[in-house]
Amino acid sequence: MPKTDVITPALLIHKTNFPISQAETPLNYTYTTETTAPNVALVPILRSGLGMIEALQTLLPDPVPVHHLGLFREPTTLQPVEYYNNLPYRRPTSMNPDPFPIPEIAILLDPVIATGGTSSAAIQTLLEWGVKKVVLISVLGSEEGVKRAAEENGSDKVELWIGGLDEKINEKGMIVPGLGDVGDRLFLTIGK
């Protein structure tokens, strides 16, 4: 099975169909194929989500736009704070009624979901922007954080794909045992 067959089926809720063709298996069985192309964008949460872009791009059959959201967790309240948003928005004009179409599917990249606040805020921002579906991909999450991210924006418009779960978070909002601050680890700024 090609690597794109693993991720692509989940992205086919909204699709554009291309001509149907025939293919043959190695055992000489003929089957029908249909190529699809959903309107997808990758949206990493800065900084830690940057480390996931290349891996996801290799799974997708075609290049897709990459937009960025910058959010951090305020250390005392553990609430998310947005500091950067480059989701494109341009006002329609008579010459260009749809200057930049909003993607149908946003693949949100956040390697660790601890409290769930940052992921939840990012999901809310993407839904307010107008995407039809958000697929959040994370390597590790706490049970509490994943539950919060799923429930606060709970609808059929949100899917969470989590590699593993740890049971709890500490008073600083870090997963225990966890991985620490992924952005700091990725960019070698541990202890800043």
C-alpha positions as CSV (number, residue, x, y, z in Angstrom):
1,M,0.0,0.0,0.0
2,P,1.5,3.4,-0.9
3,K,2.2,5.7,2.0
4,T,-0.4,8.3,0.8
5,D,-3.2,5.6,1.1
6,V,-2.7,5.7,4.9
7,I,-3.7,9.4,5.5
8,T,-5.7,10.3,2.4
9,P,-8.9,8.4,3.1
10,A,-9.6,10.5,6.2
11,L,-9.3,13.7,4.2
12,L,-11.9,12.7,1.6
13,I,-15.0,14.1,3.3
14,H,-14.8,17.1,0.9
15,K,-13.2,16.1,-2.4
16,T,-12.9,16.9,-6.1
17,N,-13.2,13.9,-8.4
18,F,-11.0,13.3,-11.3
19,P,-11.4,10.7,-14.1
20,I,-11.9,7.1,-13.1
21,S,-9.3,4.6,-14.4
22,Q,-8.4,1.0,-14.3
23,A,-5.4,-0.5,-12.5
24,E,-4.2,-4.0,-12.0
25,T,-2.9,-5.8,-8.8
26,P,0.3,-7.9,-8.9
27,L,-1.9,-10.9,-9.1
28,N,-3.6,-9.7,-12.3
29,Y,-6.9,-8.5,-10.8
30,T,-8.3,-5.4,-12.4
31,Y,-9.9,-2.7,-10.2
32,T,-11.2,0.8,-10.6
33,T,-9.4,3.8,-9.2
34,E,-10.6,7.3,-8.6
35,T,-8.2,10.1,-7.8
36,T,-9.4,12.8,-5.4
37,A,-8.0,16.1,-4.4
38,P,-9.4,17.8,-1.2
39,N,-8.6,21.4,-0.6
40,V,-6.2,20.9,2.4
41,A,-3.8,23.2,4.4
42,L,-1.3,22.3,7.1
43,V,-1.4,24.6,10.2
44,P,1.4,24.1,12.7
45,I,1.2,25.7,16.1
46,L,4.4,27.6,16.5
47,R,7.1,26.5,17.5
48,S,6.7,22.9,18.2
49,G,4.4,22.1,15.3
50,L,7.1,23.2,12.8
51,G,8.8,19.9,13.4
52,M,5.9,17.9,12.0
53,I,5.5,19.8,8.7
54,E,8.0,17.8,6.6
55,A,6.7,14.4,7.8
56,L,3.1,15.3,7.0
57,Q,4.1,16.8,3.6
58,T,5.7,13.4,2.6
59,L,2.4,11.7,3.4
60,L,0.2,13.9,1.2
61,P,0.1,13.2,-2.5
62,D,0.5,16.8,-3.5
63,P,2.0,20.0,-2.0
64,V,-0.4,22.0,0.2
65,P,-0.3,25.5,1.7
66,V,1.2,25.9,5.1
67,H,-0.3,28.6,7.4
68,H,0.9,29.3,11.0
69,L,-0.7,30.0,14.3
70,G,1.4,31.2,17.2
71,L,0.0,30.4,20.6
72,F,1.6,29.9,24.0
73,R,0.3,28.9,27.4
74,E,0.5,31.7,30.0
75,P,2.5,30.2,32.8
76,T,0.4,31.3,35.8
77,T,-3.1,30.9,34.4
78,L,-2.3,28.1,31.9
79,Q,-4.6,29.8,29.4
80,P,-3.7,30.1,25.7
81,V,-2.5,33.4,24.3
82,E,-2.4,34.0,20.6
83,Y,0.6,36.0,19.4
84,Y,0.6,35.3,15.7
85,N,-1.9,34.4,13.0
86,N,-1.2,34.3,9.3
87,L,-4.4,32.7,8.1
88,P,-4.9,34.5,4.8
89,Y,-7.9,36.7,4.6
90,R,-8.5,39.1,1.8
91,R,-11.6,41.0,1.1
92,P,-13.4,39.9,-2.1
93,T,-13.5,42.6,-4.9
94,S,-15.5,42.7,-8.1
95,M,-12.3,41.8,-10.0
96,N,-11.4,38.9,-7.6
97,P,-14.5,37.5,-5.8
98,D,-12.5,34.7,-4.1
99,P,-8.9,36.0,-3.6
100,F,-7.8,33.1,-1.5
101,P,-10.2,30.1,-0.9
102,I,-10.4,28.9,2.6
103,P,-9.2,25.3,2.8
104,E,-11.9,22.7,3.4
105,I,-9.7,20.7,5.7
106,A,-7.0,22.1,8.1
107,I,-4.5,19.7,9.4
108,L,-3.5,21.2,12.8
109,L,-0.1,20.1,14.0
110,D,0.6,20.2,17.7
111,P,3.0,17.5,18.9
112,V,1.9,17.6,22.6
113,I,-1.5,18.3,24.1
114,A,-1.0,18.9,27.8
115,T,-3.9,21.1,29.1
116,G,-5.7,21.1,25.8
117,G,-6.2,24.9,25.9
118,T,-3.8,25.7,23.1
119,S,-5.2,23.0,20.8
120,S,-8.8,24.0,21.6
121,A,-8.1,27.7,20.9
122,A,-6.4,26.8,17.6
123,I,-9.3,24.6,16.6
124,Q,-11.8,27.4,17.4
125,T,-9.7,29.9,15.3
126,L,-9.7,27.6,12.3
127,L,-13.5,26.9,12.5
128,E,-14.1,30.7,12.8
129,W,-11.9,31.2,9.8
130,G,-14.3,28.9,7.9
131,V,-12.7,25.5,7.4
132,K,-15.2,22.7,7.2
133,K,-13.0,20.1,9.1
134,V,-10.1,20.2,11.4
135,V,-7.8,17.2,11.9
136,L,-5.6,17.7,14.9
137,I,-2.5,15.5,14.8
138,S,-0.4,15.1,17.9
139,V,2.3,12.7,19.1
140,L,1.4,12.7,22.8
141,G,-1.4,14.0,24.9
142,S,-2.7,13.9,28.5
143,E,-6.1,12.3,29.0
144,E,-7.4,15.6,30.4
145,G,-6.0,17.7,27.6
146,V,-7.2,15.5,24.8
147,K,-10.7,15.4,26.3
148,R,-10.8,19.2,26.6
149,A,-9.6,19.7,23.0
150,A,-12.2,17.3,21.7
151,E,-15.1,18.5,23.8
152,E,-14.7,22.3,23.7
153,N,-15.1,22.4,20.0
154,G,-17.0,19.1,19.8
155,S,-18.6,18.5,16.6
156,D,-18.3,16.3,13.5
157,K,-16.0,19.0,12.2
158,V,-13.1,18.0,14.4
159,E,-11.0,14.8,14.5
160,L,-8.1,14.2,16.9
161,W,-5.3,11.7,15.9
162,I,-3.1,11.1,19.0
163,G,-0.1,8.8,19.0
164,G,-0.1,8.1,22.8
165,L,-1.7,9.2,26.0
166,D,-0.2,9.9,29.4
167,E,-2.5,10.0,32.4
168,K,-1.9,13.4,34.0
169,I,-0.4,16.8,34.0
170,N,1.4,18.6,36.8
171,E,0.7,22.0,38.4
172,K,2.8,23.7,35.7
173,G,0.6,22.2,33.0
174,M,3.2,19.7,31.8
175,I,2.5,16.1,30.9
176,V,3.8,13.6,33.5
177,P,6.1,11.8,32.6
178,G,5.8,13.5,29.2
179,L,8.4,14.9,26.9
180,G,9.0,18.5,28.2
181,D,8.6,21.6,26.0
182,V,8.9,20.2,22.5
183,G,9.6,23.7,21.0
184,D,12.6,24.1,23.3
185,R,13.8,20.6,22.6
186,L,13.4,21.0,18.8
187,F,15.2,24.4,18.7
188,L,17.8,23.6,21.5
189,T,16.6,26.3,23.8
190,I,16.0,24.2,26.9
191,G,16.3,26.2,30.1
192,K,15.8,29.6,28.5
